[in-house]
């Protein structure tokens, strides 16, 4: 049975069980190996997902923020060593004065996050006491993090931090003189040829945009209904999450980065290189770069690099395997859509050498 047939059959089965809704794209070099769309962009109206459907990329958005930041470094308008507080001026807060752009990019700033995901906090819980529609502009996020106690001194650890990327977004706005979203649309999406990507409000009608939905289950695990995600995060994307893209646009983005179309060769190499250790396992080390997460073996070789994202009604991942020159992109309008076992199935086929069989 061919690779494409195995995958299509697998995702058709998952979608029929209401366990996956989204799109999948696998490329090798410049060639498309597999593409498929499953489930519903709108469950209420039974509108199917297609390869043209635009999905909430959740925290994959941080890659666009990282590239925008590196572009400003490329132009000499910013530096990795730039002190953030000195440049932005959130004085009288708990944001340490010696935090730099490098710390924010690599999750080593130590600042307290609005929702500490590594501690098991859920982002949707932020909006139980605060209306999500009150947080629209990048500066609106500051009150959620700048007075929280630090987890460690700058550079003293590595802990995933959404609000570090909010501060990067504010830097982009301060230097460019435009909004974060306008800058990314003009200098990242447009330059990468991501013609279908953008920031779309949840309270507006948008063409080819998937609605985020998760199943409501009874005590026995049976699905008894579906819940939309319209109250689970702000109504429009921000520097840490919420940009929308198709799977083809995400693949195009990484291809443009690797071709040095968005950054100089020097900064492209830096973006595609691990920078700090996050955790160490038996056979590999997990490291962070400037937005990307790297898996490095004991010999120091990068086995895979990727960026994932998850929120209520949204999940996604883009991964690149250098040895095989394979890029895998999955986007789903379900919180659990792209994780195990879906990702494990693709990983097993790609790494197992079954890609062209």
Phi, psi and omega in degrees: 000134185289159178305311183295321180293318180299313182293316181298316179298320181297310183287329174299318180294317179297318181294322179296333178268007183060037179252350177212137173215118183163204183221152183227136176220130176233126178236152174229115188062232179265005186256140173279127180262322183204141174210135179199151177230142188216159176074202190238133171286329174226113179287327181299321184252005178055042176272121184286148169293149173228177177289347176267356180291137179260127184248150171296121182272000180051230187286356172300337176306331180301333177296321180291323177294319179297315179297318178300319178296316180293329176298320178291325174294319178304324182272000180077014181269352183205162177220157177302328184271001182300125176289126188291314183296320179297323182279322184262326178079034172282065182292156177072020177242183179269007176284116185297143183290342181262013173288133181246172176301320178303315180300317181294316182297325187258010180061035180244017182284330181082357183295149178291134184270159178293321173227109184281094185294326180290343177264003177088008178286147181254133184300324183297336182290342177299334189260014176284329181247350183233129180295129183296333181288354178275354181245099184240309182270159184303319182295339182293341182280341189303319183300340183277350186222330193290345179249012175276146180296146180289151176277331179191164178294154179308127181082359184269007180181187178218114182217124183307132187217112177296315188289343172300325180280337171296317178296322176297320177299321177294323176297317179300316180294317182297319184279319186278336183077010177235171175289157178304312184296319179295321180297312182296318179299320184279323190249349176246298182299309183295316183290335178270356182076025181272073190288342182262355188270156178176187177245117187239131181287141179293335182263021175237158174275123182232137182286136175057037177246125182287140175273130179285130182213138175233149182289145169259125185245150175275184184299335181269358179094000181282142179285124180244001179172183181226142181244127175282161186257022189291343178250014189263349177196171182305155187286355177212152186297159185223180183297344180257345182186160167104001173289151179251143179204160168272165177296325180294321179294321178294318176298319179296321178301309182293326177294319179294321177299310184294336179270008179062032180275344183248338183221165173295159177305321181296312180285333173298314178299321179295318180297325183267019180236141176292148184239318184221151179278132174260312179201158181238133178248186184297316187244354181207165179242134176267125182231153174255146171246218178268069182109320181278157172248133183244144173246117189242131181279179184296337179275000180087012182267134178285117181274326183196146168229150189198170168219131180245164177209146179208141173202174176300127179072016180203138172203150181195161176203141169233125184231144176235132178252102186302319183300319181266353187052046182246134174243130180244126178235125175232132174228138183220146172262039170223143182299321183262012189299315191262357185276193180304138005267000184301309181296321179299323181297313179294316180303316180300318181287320181291307183290332180283002176077019182265010187302320184251010182278000000 
